[in-house]
């Protein structure tokens, strides 16, 4: 709620201001807002907003969350600084490692087990000689894939 101003009229006792009941309703509403703690206008903050006790208060809750947070430089979270530089997230000034799904096919260390990470299957053990034969006989990559799939 915005602050309710009492219309005092143009001069004393002229009768063009708020009646007493209306004026005191506005006063009560203003005090109720202050005592309820709903008095902070984000557009009017001109100083640091800090709690009176370290770690005692929350900003939002699990059921009443803020929609957006606009921050100029850094966010400090449990001792770590979070920032965005050139479109990349930095944690303590370092780009965190990314993880994701494996794409493509991978051969095991001994090159005898073909792993198809795209389709999520391991066709099984293939003898090196068989693999060499199939590679040599393949006319294209698609032909190679077909030959390998038939070995299962």
FIBA-994099 format. One record per atom (N, C-alpha, C, O): residue in one letter; x, y, z. Coordinates in steps of 0.2 Angstrom, whole numbers, padded with zeros to 4 digits, always signed. Example, Ala and Ser with C-alpha at 12.3 -4.5 7.8 and 13.67 -1.06 7.14 Angstrom:
// residues 2
A+0066-0028+0039;A+0062-0022+0039;A+0066-0016+0039;A+0071-0017+0042;S+0064-0011+0035;S+0068-0005+0036;S+0064+0000+0039;S+0067+0006+0040;
***
This chain:
// residues 152
X+0004-0006+0000;X+0000+0000+0000;X+0004+0006+0000;X+0010+0006+0003;X+0002+0011-0004;X+0006+0018-0004;X+0004+0022+0002;X-0001+0021+0005;X+0008+0026+0004;X+0007+0031+0010;X+0000+0034+0009;X+0000+0037+0003;X-0004+0035+0014;X-0010+0038+0013;X-0010+0045+0016;X-0008+0046+0022;X-0010+0050+0012;X-0010+0057+0014;X-0016+0060+0016;X-0021+0059+0013;X-0017+0064+0021;X-0023+0067+0024;X-0023+0074+0020;X-0019+0078+0020;X-0029+0075+0017;X-0031+0081+0014;X-0032+0086+0019;X-0038+0086+0022;X-0028+0091+0020;X-0029+0096+0026;X-0033+0102+0023;X-0035+0106+0027;X-0035+0102+0017;X-0039+0108+0015;X-0035+0113+0013;X-0028+0113+0014;X-0038+0119+0011;X-0034+0125+0008;X-0032+0129+0014;X-0028+0133+0014;X-0037+0129+0019;X-0035+0133+0025;X-0039+0130+0031;X-0043+0126+0031;X-0037+0132+0037;X-0040+0130+0044;X-0047+0131+0044;X-0049+0136+0042;X-0051+0126+0046;X-0058+0126+0047;X-0062+0128+0041;X-0068+0130+0042;X-0059+0128+0035;X-0063+0129+0029;X-0068+0124+0027;X-0073+0125+0024;X-0066+0117+0029;X-0071+0112+0028;X-0070+0108+0021;X-0074+0104+0019;X-0064+0110+0017;X-0063+0107+0011;X-0057+0101+0011;X-0055+0099+0006;X-0055+0099+0018;X-0051+0094+0019;X-0054+0087+0020;X-0060+0087+0020;X-0051+0082+0022;X-0053+0076+0024;X-0057+0077+0031;X-0055+0080+0035;X-0063+0073+0031;X-0066+0073+0038;X-0062+0069+0043;X-0058+0065+0041;X-0063+0070+0049;X-0059+0067+0055;X-0059+0059+0054;X-0054+0056+0055;X-0065+0056+0053;X-0065+0049+0052;X-0061+0047+0046;X-0057+0042+0047;X-0061+0050+0041;X-0057+0048+0035;X-0049+0049+0037;X-0045+0045+0035;X-0048+0055+0040;X-0041+0056+0041;X-0038+0051+0046;X-0032+0049+0045;X-0042+0049+0051;X-0039+0044+0056;X-0039+0037+0053;X-0035+0033+0055;X-0043+0036+0048;X-0043+0029+0045;X-0036+0029+0041;X-0033+0024+0041;X-0034+0035+0038;X-0028+0035+0034;X-0022+0034+0039;X-0017+0031+0037;X-0022+0037+0045;X-0017+0037+0050;X-0016+0030+0052;X-0011+0027+0052;X-0022+0026+0054;X-0022+0019+0056;X-0019+0015+0051;X-0015+0011+0052;X-0021+0016+0044;X-0018+0012+0039;X-0011+0013+0038;X-0007+0008+0037;X-0008+0019+0039;X-0001+0020+0038;X+0003+0017+0044;X+0008+0014+0043;X+0000+0017+0050;X+0003+0014+0056;X+0003+0006+0055;X+0008+0003+0057;X-0003+0004+0053;X-0003-0004+0052;X+0002-0006+0047;X+0005-0011+0048;X+0003-0003+0042;X+0008-0005+0037;X+0015-0005+0040;X+0019-0009+0039;X+0017+0001+0044;X+0023+0001+0047;X+0024-0005+0052;X+0029-0008+0052;X+0019-0006+0056;X+0020-0011+0061;X+0020-0018+0058;X+0022-0023+0061;X+0017-0019+0052;X+0017-0026+0049;X+0023-0027+0045;X+0025-0032+0043;X+0027-0022+0045;X+0034-0022+0042;X+0033-0022+0034;X+0038-0024+0031;X+0028-0019+0031;X+0027-0019+0024;X+0028-0012+0022;X+0024-0009+0018;X+0034-0009+0024;X+0035-0002+0022;X+0041-0001+0017;X+0042+0005+0016;X+0044-0006+0015;X+0050-0005+0011;X+0048-0004+0003;X+0045-0008+0000;X+0049+0002+0000;X+0048+0003-0007;X+0054+0002-0010;X+0059+0006-0010;X+0055-0003-0014;X+0061-0005-0018;X+0064+0001-0022;X+0070+0002-0023;X+0059+0005-0025;X+0062+0011-0029;X+0064+0017-0025;X+0068+0021-0028;X+0063+0017-0018;X+0065+0022-0014;X+0071+0020-0010;X+0073+0024-0005;X+0074+0014-0010;X+0080+0013-0006;X+0086+0016-0008;X+0088+0016-0014;X+0089+0020-0004;X+0095+0024-0006;X+0101+0022-0001;X+0106+0026-0001;X+0101+0016+0002;X+0107+0014+0006;X+0107+0007+0006;X+0103+0003+0003;X+0112+0004+0010;X+0113-0003+0010;X+0107-0006+0014;X+0105-0004+0020;X+0104-0012+0012;X+0099-0015+0016;X+0102-0021+0019;X+0105-0026+0015;X+0103-0021+0026;X+0106-0027+0029;X+0102-0029+0035;X+0099-0024+0038;X+0102-0035+0037;X+0098-0037+0043;X+0102-0035+0049;X+0108-0034+0049;X+0098-0035+0054;X+0101-0033+0061;X+0106-0038+0064;X+0110-0037+0068;X+0104-0045+0062;X+0108-0050+0065;X+0110-0055+0059;X+0107-0056+0054;X+0116-0057+0059;X+0119-0061+0054;X+0116-0068+0054;X+0115-0072+0059;X+0113-0070+0048;X+0111-0076+0046;X+0104-0078+0050;X+0102-0083+0050;X+0100-0072+0052;X+0094-0073+0055;X+0088-0073+0051;X+0082-0075+0053;X+0088-0069+0045;X+0082-0068+0041;X+0083-0070+0034;X+0089-0071+0032;X+0077-0072+0031;X+0077-0074+0024;X+0074-0069+0020;X+0071-0064+0022;X+0076-0069+0013;X+0073-0065+0008;X+0069-0070+0004;X+0071-0074+0000;X+0062-0070+0005;X+0057-0074+0002;X+0057-0081+0006;X+0060-0081+0012;X+0053-0085+0004;X+0052-0092+0008;X+0051-0097+0002;X+0051-0096-0004;X+0050-0104+0005;X+0049-0109+0000;X+0042-0108-0003;X+0042-0111-0009;X+0038-0105+0000;X+0031-0104-0003;X+0030-0097-0006;X+0025-0096-0010;X+0034-0092-0004;X+0034-0086-0007;X+0040-0083-0010;X+0044-0080-0006;X+0042-0085-0016;X+0048-0084-0019;X+0048-0077-0023;X+0043-0075-0026;X+0054-0074-0024;X+0055-0069-0028;X+0055-0071-0035;X+0057-0076-0037;X+0052-0067-0040;X+0052-0069-0047;X+0059-0068-0050;X+0061-0072-0054;X+0061-0062-0050;X+0068-0060-0053;X+0072-0057-0048;X+0070-0054-0043;X+0079-0057-0049;X+0084-0054-0045;X+0088-0050-0050;X+0092-0053-0054;X+0089-0044-0049;X+0093-0040-0053;X+0099-0037-0049;X+0099-0034-0044;X+0105-0040-0051;X+0111-0038-0048;X+0116-0035-0053;X+0117-0038-0058;X+0120-0030-0051;X+0125-0027-0055;X+0131-0031-0056;X+0133-0032-0062;X+0134-0033-0050;X+0141-0036-0051;X+0141-0043-0049;X+0142-0048-0053;X+0141-0044-0042;X+0142-0051-0039;X+0136-0053-0035;X+0133-0049-0032;X+0135-0060-0034;X+0131-0062-0029;X+0136-0067-0025;X+0139-0071-0027;X+0136-0066-0018;X+0140-0070-0014;X+0135-0075-0011;X+0130-0073-0007;X+0137-0081-0011;X+0133-0087-0009;X+0137-0092-0005;X+0141-0095-0008;X+0136-0092+0001;X+0140-0096+0006;X+0148-0095+0004;X+0152-0100+0004;X+0150-0089+0004;X+0157-0088+0003;X+0160-0088-0004;X+0165-0086-0006;X+0155-0090-0009;X+0157-0090-0016;X+0154-0084-0020;X+0149-0083-0019;X+0158-0081-0024;X+0156-0076-0028;X+0153-0079-0035;X+0157-0083-0038;X+0147-0077-0037;X+0144-0079-0043;X+0144-0073-0047;X+0141-0067-0045;X+0146-0073-0054;X+0145-0068-0058;X+0145-0070-0066;X+0146-0076-0067;X+0143-0066-0070;X+0142-0068-0077;X+0147-0063-0081;X+0146-0057-0080;X+0151-0066-0085;X+0156-0062-0089;X+0156-0065-0096;X+0157-0071-0097;X+0155-0060-0100;X+0154-0062-0107;X+0149-0068-0109;X+0151-0072-0113;X+0144-0068-0105;X+0139-0073-0106;X+0140-0080-0102;X+0136-0084-0103;X+0146-0080-0099;X+0148-0086-0095;X+0147-0085-0088;X+0149-0080-0085;X+0144-0091-0084;X+0144-0091-0077;X+0151-0092-0074;X+0155-0096-0076;X+0153-0088-0069;X+0159-0089-0066;X+0158-0090-0058;X+0154-0086-0056;X+0161-0095-0056;X+0161-0096-0048;X+0168-0094-0046;X+0173-0098-0048;X+0169-0089-0041;X+0175-0087-0039;X+0180-0085-0045;X+0186-0087-0044;X+0177-0083-0050;X+0181-0080-0056;X+0183-0086-0061;X+0187-0085-0065;X+0180-0092-0059;X+0182-0098-0064;X+0176-0101-0067;X+0171-0101-0063;X+0176-0103-0073;X+0171-0106-0076;X+0170-0113-0073;X+0175-0117-0074;X+0164-0115-0071;X+0164-0122-0068;X+0164-0127-0073;X+0162-0125-0079;X+0166-0133-0072;X+0166-0138-0077;X+0159-0140-0079;X+0154-0140-0075;X+0158-0142-0085;X+0151-0144-0087;X+0151-0151-0088;X+0156-0154-0090;X+0145-0154-0087;X+0144-0161-0088;X+0138-0162-0093;X+0134-0157-0093;X+0138-0167-0096;X+0132-0168-0101;X+0132-0175-0103;X+0136-0179-0101;X+0127-0176-0107;X+0127-0183-0110;X+0132-0184-0115;X+0134-0180-0119;X+0135-0190-0115;X+0140-0192-0120;X+0136-0193-0127;X+0131-0196-0128;X+0140-0190-0132;X+0137-0191-0139;X+0142-0194-0143;X+0148-0193-0143;X+0139-0199-0148;X+0143-0202-0152;X+0145-0209-0150;X+0143-0211-0144;X+0149-0213-0153;X+0152-0219-0152;X+0159-0219-0149;X+0163-0215-0150;X+0160-0223-0144;X+0166-0224-0140;X+0169-0231-0140;X+0165-0235-0140;X+0175-0231-0141;X+0179-0238-0141;X+0182-0239-0134;X+0184-0234-0131;X+0182-0245-0131;X+0185-0246-0125;X+0192-0246-0125;X+0195-0245-0131;X+0196-0246-0120;X+0203-0245-0120;X+0206-0251-0124;X+0211-0250-0127;X+0203-0257-0124;X+0206-0262-0128;X+0204-0263-0135;X+0206-0267-0138;X+0199-0258-0137;X+0197-0258-0144;X+0193-0264-0146;X+0192-0265-0152;X+0191-0268-0141;X+0187-0274-0143;X+0180-0274-0142;X+0176-0278-0144;X+0178-0269-0138;X+0171-0268-0136;X+0169-0261-0139;X+0171-0256-0138;X+0164-0262-0143;X+0161-0256-0147;X+0155-0254-0143;X+0151-0258-0141;X+0155-0247-0141;X+0150-0244-0137;X+0146-0239-0141;X+0149-0235-0144;X+0140-0240-0141;X+0135-0236-0145;X+0132-0231-0140;X+0127-0233-0138;X+0135-0225-0139;X+0132-0221-0134;X+0126-0217-0136;X+0122-0215-0132;X+0125-0217-0143;X+0119-0213-0146;X+0113-0217-0144;X+0108-0214-0142;X+0114-0224-0145;X+0108-0228-0144;X+0108-0231-0137;X+0103-0235-0135;X+0113-0231-0133;X+0114-0233-0127;X+0115-0241-0126;X+0112-0244-0122;X+0118-0244-0131;X+0119-0251-0131;X+0127-0253-0132;X+0131-0249-0135;X+0128-0258-0129;X+0135-0261-0130;X+0134-0268-0134;X+0132-0273-0131;X+0136-0268-0140;X+0134-0274-0145;X+0138-0280-0142;X+0135-0285-0143;X+0143-0279-0139;X+0146-0286-0136;X+0154-0286-0139;X+0156-0281-0141;X+0157-0291-0137;X+0164-0292-0139;X+0164-0294-0146;X+0161-0298-0149;X+0169-0290-0149;X+0171-0292-0156;X+0178-0293-0157;X+0182-0289-0154;X+0180-0298-0160;X+0187-0300-0161;X+0190-0295-0166;X+0187-0292-0171;X+0196-0293-0164;X+0200-0288-0168;X+0200-0290-0175;X+0199-0285-0180;X+0201-0296-0177;X+0202-0298-0184;X+0195-0297-0187;X+0195-0295-0193;X+0189-0299-0184;X+0183-0298-0187;X+0181-0290-0188;X+0179-0288-0193;X+0183-0286-0183;X+0182-0279-0184;X+0186-0276-0190;X+0184-0272-0194;X+0193-0278-0191;X+0197-0276-0196;X+0194-0278-0203;X+0194-0275-0208;X+0191-0284-0203;X+0188-0287-0209;X+0182-0283-0211;X+0181-0281-0217;X+0178-0281-0206;X+0172-0277-0207;X+0173-0270-0210;X+0170-0267-0214;X+0179-0267-0207;X+0181-0260-0208;X+0183-0261-0216;X+0181-0256-0220;X+0187-0265-0217;X+0190-0266-0224;X+0185-0267-0229;X+0185-0265-0235;X+0180-0271-0228;X+0174-0272-0232;X+0169-0267-0233;X+0165-0267-0238;X+0169-0262-0229;X+0164-0257-0229;X+0165-0252-0234;X+0171-0250-0235;X+0160-0250-0238;X+0160-0245-0243;X+0159-0238-0241;X+0161-0233-0244;X+0156-0237-0235;X+0154-0231-0232;X+0153-0232-0225;X+0153-0237-0222;X+0152-0226-0221;X+0151-0226-0214;X+0145-0230-0212;X+0144-0234-0208;X+0140-0228-0216;X+0133-0231-0215;X+0134-0239-0216;X+0131-0243-0213;X+0137-0241-0221;X+0138-0248-0223;X+0142-0251-0217;X+0140-0257-0215;X+0147-0248-0214;X+0151-0250-0208;X+0146-0251-0202;X+0146-0256-0199;X+0142-0246-0201;X+0137-0247-0195;X+0133-0253-0196;X+0131-0256-0191;X+0130-0254-0202;X+0126-0259-0204;X+0130-0266-0202;X+0127-0271-0199;X+0136-0267-0205;X+0140-0273-0204;X+0141-0274-0196;X+0140-0280-0194;X+0142-0269-0193;X+0144-0270-0185;X+0137-0272-0182;X+0137-0276-0178;X+0132-0269-0184;X+0125-0270-0180;X+0123-0278-0182;X+0120-0281-0178;X+0125-0280-0187;X+0124-0287-0189;X+0128-0292-0185;X+0126-0298-0185;X+0133-0290-0182;X+0138-0294-0178;X+0135-0296-0171;X+0137-0301-0168;X+0130-0293-0169;X+0127-0294-0163;X+0124-0300-0162;X+0121-0302-0156;
***
